[in-house]
Amino acid sequence: MNVRTAREAQRHALRPDTSDGRRLVVIFAITQTLGYGCLTQGFSVLLIPISHDLHSSRTAVTVASTISTLIGAFAAYPVGRVLDRYGGRALMTAGSASGVLGVFLWSWSTGLPELYAAFVLIGLALAMSTYDAAFAVVVVATAKDRRDGAIVTITMITGFLTSFFYPLIGWLQGGLGWRTTLQVLAVAMMLIVIPAHLWAVPGRATHHSRITKRTGFRLGDAIRTARFWLLLISFVAQAGTTSGFLVMMVTYFQNVGFSAHTASTLPLAVGVLQLTSRLALAPLSARFGMLPVTTFSFAAQALGLLLLPLADAAILPTVLCIMAFGLGYGISVVARPSVVAGTFGVTRFASIMAITAVPMAFARAGTPLVAAWLENWRFLILLGSVTAVAAVALVPLMRHQHRADG
């Protein structure tokens, strides 16, 4: 009887557990919201008071954000290797602790060196405890037919709730000052995110028991395929153009004649389509496949960017173009982990995802600079053309889909 019970427990551990997957979705929806809200959302809101208090230019303070992006990118590969080998509990818990320490250090900063050091810790936290790490845990803990739905739910809730951090942080800053505001955020992460990751994320033994029954490419084998390079081209191109447009769009709208209020309101259309596209993604991908849906969304994004100069200051065509952009933006966050897992399997999922992180980070950092240099309609033509390349790169994969994860 004891032997039979032990064997049943072992078989249960070797297959993805539905209740465990659901618990992870709920926990990650909470921890990713708090993680991104506390580590990134507050920066733009607090930029002016921080620059005044540290007697530094806004550009010098903004370098801190670039530091966190690059640190996170370069940490991605070792983080991915650890996730593939040992699972996410220890890593994500340590990453959350790094984020808490980084936000506290941020609040104590009296000059740029301390600020930059804080954002080194924040960059490590972003690599170790936010989306890519969470997705690596989810694709192993969740059955293949539930994977896309789990990722969609996490990103949809996180994307919606983090938007409330802008007014929340602004309200806290107005009453408490920026230093105390950051300390409140750090305490919230310490009390909620660290215990949640320690409790809910599967440990090393559970990860090993599950990964032995899953299939997938080795990292070296994946890199030697044309599929990997086509995916890399597509997602790097799309990430760069998305970053460039998000940075430049309000300035562009004011340049073509919209009022400052209207120009700052128009980006709401991006948020609406982000949420709408993710709501529709699960049924659409189940019917047509993730690659065709992603290819269509990238093509729509390219078309919206290319047609936007023709809209000039007309509100309706401008909104339609922004919505087309938001379609690609909303789907890309979900499509990348889903397509990588579907193409190469899950046994080296985190490492393969990590290999794409560095060029994507450089694209996100560099494209806004190029867009600012071109200005006006020329940057839209460049971004639209590059996004079209992102869509075209997926076409061969769409015709020869390969499902590696059994």
Secondary structure as the mmCIF struct_conf table of DSSP 4:
data_model
#
loop_
_struct_conf.conf_type_id
_struct_conf.id
_struct_conf.beg_label_comp_id
_struct_conf.beg_label_asym_id
_struct_conf.beg_label_seq_id
_struct_conf.end_label_comp_id
_struct_conf.end_label_asym_id
_struct_conf.end_label_seq_id
HELX_RH_AL_P HELX_RH_AL_P1 ASN A 2 LEU A 14
BEND BEND1 ARG A 15 ARG A 15
HELX_RH_AL_P HELX_RH_AL_P2 THR A 18 TYR A 36
HELX_RH_PI_P HELX_RH_PI_P1 GLY A 37 GLN A 41
HELX_RH_AL_P HELX_RH_AL_P3 GLY A 42 ASP A 53
TURN_TY1_P TURN_TY1_P1 LEU A 54 HIS A 55
HELX_RH_AL_P HELX_RH_AL_P4 ARG A 58 TYR A 86
BEND BEND2 GLY A 88 GLY A 88
HELX_RH_AL_P HELX_RH_AL_P5 ARG A 89 TRP A 108
BEND BEND3 GLY A 111 GLY A 111
HELX_RH_AL_P HELX_RH_AL_P6 LEU A 112 SER A 129
BEND BEND4 THR A 130 THR A 130
HELX_RH_AL_P HELX_RH_AL_P7 TYR A 131 ALA A 141
BEND BEND5 THR A 142 THR A 142
HELX_RH_AL_P HELX_RH_AL_P8 LYS A 144 THR A 162
TURN_TY1_P TURN_TY1_P2 SER A 163 PHE A 164
HELX_RH_AL_P HELX_RH_AL_P9 PHE A 165 LEU A 176
HELX_RH_AL_P HELX_RH_AL_P10 TRP A 178 ALA A 188
HELX_RH_PI_P HELX_RH_PI_P2 MET A 189 VAL A 193
HELX_RH_AL_P HELX_RH_AL_P11 ILE A 194 ALA A 200
BEND BEND6 VAL A 201 VAL A 201
HELX_RH_AL_P HELX_RH_AL_P12 ARG A 204 ILE A 211
TURN_TY1_P TURN_TY1_P3 THR A 212 LYS A 213
STRN STRN1 GLY A 216 GLY A 216
HELX_RH_AL_P HELX_RH_AL_P13 LEU A 219 ILE A 223
TURN_TY1_P TURN_TY1_P4 ARG A 224 ARG A 224
BEND BEND7 THR A 225 THR A 225
HELX_RH_AL_P HELX_RH_AL_P14 ALA A 226 ASN A 255
TURN_TY1_P TURN_TY1_P5 VAL A 256 GLY A 257
HELX_RH_AL_P HELX_RH_AL_P15 ALA A 260 THR A 265
TURN_TY1_P TURN_TY1_P6 LEU A 266 PRO A 267
HELX_RH_AL_P HELX_RH_AL_P16 LEU A 268 PHE A 288
HELX_RH_AL_P HELX_RH_AL_P17 MET A 290 ALA A 311
TURN_TY1_P TURN_TY1_P7 ASP A 312 ALA A 313
HELX_RH_AL_P HELX_RH_AL_P18 ILE A 315 PHE A 344
STRN STRN2 GLY A 345 GLY A 345
BEND BEND8 VAL A 346 VAL A 346
TURN_TY1_P TURN_TY1_P8 THR A 347 ARG A 348
HELX_RH_AL_P HELX_RH_AL_P19 PHE A 349 ILE A 355
TURN_TY1_P TURN_TY1_P9 THR A 356 THR A 356
HELX_RH_AL_P HELX_RH_AL_P20 ALA A 357 LEU A 374
HELX_RH_AL_P HELX_RH_AL_P21 ASN A 376 ARG A 399
TURN_TY1_P TURN_TY1_P10 HIS A 400 HIS A 400
#
